[in-house]
Amino acid sequence: MSIPSWLSRVSTDDLAAVSLGASVFLTVYVTLLGIVTALNPILSHQLGSGERAAIGETARRASGLGCS
């Protein structure tokens, strides 16, 4: 396995910063993806139980979390 030539021109501080940034991004992304994925059964439950007033509020809150 060979090391790409551009990698030797990057400092260890730069690599550490990218690694840390990717780790934080992935943690936030997976968390928000879980919230948005859980939205479908939550809304289905509210619709099935007749809680139509709560559907809009739940969708707004989840959309706010998912889009932020």
N, C-alpha and C positions, 0 to 999 in steps of 0.2 A: 504494500500500500504506500503510495507516494504522497508527500505533503504538497498541496498546491503552492505555487510560487508566490501568490499574493499573501499567503498566510505568514510568510517569514517577514513581511514588511509591517505587520501589525504588532503594536506593543502588547505586553501582557495586561496592562491596565485597560486597553481598549477591549481586549477579549473578555476580561472580567466584567466590564460594564455591559457588554452585549449579552453575556451569559446571565447576569443578574436581571437585566431588562427583560429577556426572554422568559425567565422564570416567573417574574411578577406578572407579565402579560398572560402567560399560560394559566396561572392560578386564577386571575380575574376572569379570563375568557371562559374557563371551564365552569366557574361558579355561576356566571351569568347564563351560560348555556343550560345549565341544570335548572335554573329558575324558569327560563323560557320553555324548556321541555316539560316541566311540571305543570305549566299553565293549562295545557289541553285537558288533562283529566280533572283538574280543579274546576275549570269552566264547565265541563261536561257534567260533573256532579252537581254544580249549582243549577244548571239548566234542568237536569232531571228531577231535582228536589223542589223545583218551582221558585227558587230564589233569584228571580230575574233582576231584581234591583241590585243585587250584589255582583252580578256579572260585569257590569260596566266598571264598577269600582275596582274589582280584581284585575280586569284587563288593563285599566289605566295604570295601576300600580306596577304590574308586571312589565308593561311596555316602558314605563319610566325607568325601571331597573335595567331592562334589556337594551335600551337605546342610549343609556348614559355611559 
